Amino acid sequence: MTQNEQIIKKINHFLSEEFEVDKARITPEGNLKDILELDSLDYIDLVVVIENNFSFKVKPEDFTGITTFGDFYNYVISRVNSKEMA
């Protein structure tokens, strides 16, 4: 399993647990907000979960343009990779 696949697996696990969603509903093309039923407070929870699981800070503007789980995976993967290169 590649590092990216491990990151996606970890994301799916914590999203499923935190937001009580069946992992089968979490697909790259799925709409993040609709499937997780996110409201503004849930976005704060999501940010906290990301920061705790991947040890990087998230800015609100980072979510601009993230609509699908695939977008979300790419965001987290790019942040993890840039953190490792620093």
C-alpha positions as YAML, in Angstrom:
chain: A
units: angstrom
residues:
- id: 1
  name: MET
  ca: [0.00, 0.00, 0.00]
- id: 2
  name: THR
  ca: [1.40, 3.40, -0.98]
- id: 3
  name: GLN
  ca: [1.63, 6.34, 1.40]
- id: 4
  name: ASN
  ca: [-1.23, 8.07, -0.45]
- id: 5
  name: GLU
  ca: [-3.41, 4.97, -0.09]
- id: 6
  name: GLN
  ca: [-2.60, 4.84, 3.63]
- id: 7
  name: ILE
  ca: [-3.56, 8.50, 4.02]
- id: 8
  name: ILE
  ca: [-6.88, 7.93, 2.19]
- id: 9
  name: LYS
  ca: [-7.62, 4.88, 4.34]
- id: 10
  name: LYS
  ca: [-6.90, 6.91, 7.50]
- id: 11
  name: ILE
  ca: [-9.12, 9.77, 6.26]
- id: 12
  name: ASN
  ca: [-11.99, 7.40, 5.48]
- id: 13
  name: HIS
  ca: [-11.67, 5.79, 8.90]
- id: 14
  name: PHE
  ca: [-11.77, 9.01, 10.91]
- id: 15
  name: LEU
  ca: [-14.54, 10.53, 8.76]
- id: 16
  name: SER
  ca: [-16.63, 7.41, 9.18]
- id: 17
  name: GLU
  ca: [-16.09, 7.39, 12.95]
- id: 18
  name: GLU
  ca: [-16.38, 11.14, 13.59]
- id: 19
  name: PHE
  ca: [-19.42, 11.78, 11.37]
- id: 20
  name: GLU
  ca: [-21.06, 8.33, 11.73]
- id: 21
  name: VAL
  ca: [-21.17, 7.65, 8.00]
- id: 22
  name: ASP
  ca: [-20.90, 4.25, 6.33]
- id: 23
  name: LYS
  ca: [-17.44, 3.99, 4.70]
- id: 24
  name: ALA
  ca: [-19.11, 2.73, 1.52]
- id: 25
  name: ARG
  ca: [-20.66, 6.21, 1.04]
- id: 26
  name: ILE
  ca: [-17.22, 7.85, 1.12]
- id: 27
  name: THR
  ca: [-16.02, 7.79, -2.50]
- id: 28
  name: PRO
  ca: [-13.63, 10.14, -4.35]
- id: 29
  name: GLU
  ca: [-16.45, 11.63, -6.42]
- id: 30
  name: GLY
  ca: [-18.87, 11.94, -3.47]
- id: 31
  name: ASN
  ca: [-19.84, 15.40, -2.23]
- id: 32
  name: LEU
  ca: [-18.09, 15.99, 1.10]
- id: 33
  name: LYS
  ca: [-20.66, 18.41, 2.53]
- id: 34
  name: ASP
  ca: [-23.74, 16.42, 1.47]
- id: 35
  name: ILE
  ca: [-22.57, 12.95, 2.50]
- id: 36
  name: LEU
  ca: [-21.17, 14.07, 5.86]
- id: 37
  name: GLU
  ca: [-24.13, 16.47, 6.32]
- id: 38
  name: LEU
  ca: [-21.71, 19.25, 7.33]
- id: 39
  name: ASP
  ca: [-22.82, 22.53, 8.82]
- id: 40
  name: SER
  ca: [-20.51, 25.34, 9.94]
- id: 41
  name: LEU
  ca: [-19.81, 23.73, 13.33]
- id: 42
  name: ASP
  ca: [-19.05, 20.39, 11.68]
- id: 43
  name: TYR
  ca: [-16.38, 22.08, 9.57]
- id: 44
  name: ILE
  ca: [-14.69, 23.10, 12.83]
- id: 45
  name: ASP
  ca: [-14.81, 19.48, 13.99]
- id: 46
  name: LEU
  ca: [-13.39, 18.39, 10.65]
- id: 47
  name: VAL
  ca: [-10.50, 20.85, 10.98]
- id: 48
  name: VAL
  ca: [-9.73, 19.61, 14.51]
- id: 49
  name: VAL
  ca: [-9.76, 15.99, 13.35]
- id: 50
  name: ILE
  ca: [-7.43, 16.79, 10.43]
- id: 51
  name: GLU
  ca: [-5.03, 18.71, 12.65]
- id: 52
  name: ASN
  ca: [-4.98, 15.94, 15.28]
- id: 53
  name: ASN
  ca: [-4.50, 13.11, 12.77]
- id: 54
  name: PHE
  ca: [-2.02, 14.74, 10.42]
- id: 55
  name: SER
  ca: [-0.25, 17.36, 12.58]
- id: 56
  name: PHE
  ca: [-0.66, 20.42, 10.37]
- id: 57
  name: LYS
  ca: [-2.72, 23.58, 10.77]
- id: 58
  name: VAL
  ca: [-5.72, 24.17, 8.52]
- id: 59
  name: LYS
  ca: [-6.83, 27.65, 7.49]
- id: 60
  name: PRO
  ca: [-10.49, 28.28, 6.61]
- id: 61
  name: GLU
  ca: [-9.53, 29.42, 3.11]
- id: 62
  name: ASP
  ca: [-7.96, 25.98, 2.53]
- id: 63
  name: PHE
  ca: [-11.49, 24.62, 2.07]
- id: 64
  name: THR
  ca: [-12.20, 26.91, -0.87]
- id: 65
  name: GLY
  ca: [-12.65, 24.63, -3.86]
- id: 66
  name: ILE
  ca: [-12.95, 21.40, -1.85]
- id: 67
  name: THR
  ca: [-16.28, 19.87, -2.77]
- id: 68
  name: THR
  ca: [-15.60, 16.13, -3.17]
- id: 69
  name: PHE
  ca: [-13.79, 13.57, -1.08]
- id: 70
  name: GLY
  ca: [-11.24, 13.39, -3.90]
- id: 71
  name: ASP
  ca: [-10.54, 17.11, -3.50]
- id: 72
  name: PHE
  ca: [-10.22, 16.57, 0.24]
- id: 73
  name: TYR
  ca: [-7.83, 13.62, -0.20]
- id: 74
  name: ASN
  ca: [-5.66, 15.68, -2.56]
- id: 75
  name: TYR
  ca: [-5.57, 18.57, -0.11]
- id: 76
  name: VAL
  ca: [-4.50, 16.40, 2.83]
- id: 77
  name: ILE
  ca: [-1.98, 14.43, 0.75]
- id: 78
  name: SER
  ca: [-0.38, 17.62, -0.59]
- id: 79
  name: ARG
  ca: [-0.15, 19.11, 2.92]
- id: 80
  name: VAL
  ca: [1.35, 15.91, 4.37]
- id: 81
  name: ASN
  ca: [3.87, 15.71, 1.51]
- id: 82
  name: SER
  ca: [4.87, 19.38, 1.82]
- id: 83
  name: LYS
  ca: [5.26, 18.97, 5.59]
- id: 84
  name: GLU
  ca: [7.58, 15.98, 5.06]
- id: 85
  name: MET
  ca: [9.72, 17.91, 2.58]
- id: 86
  name: ALA
  ca: [10.16, 20.87, 4.94]
...
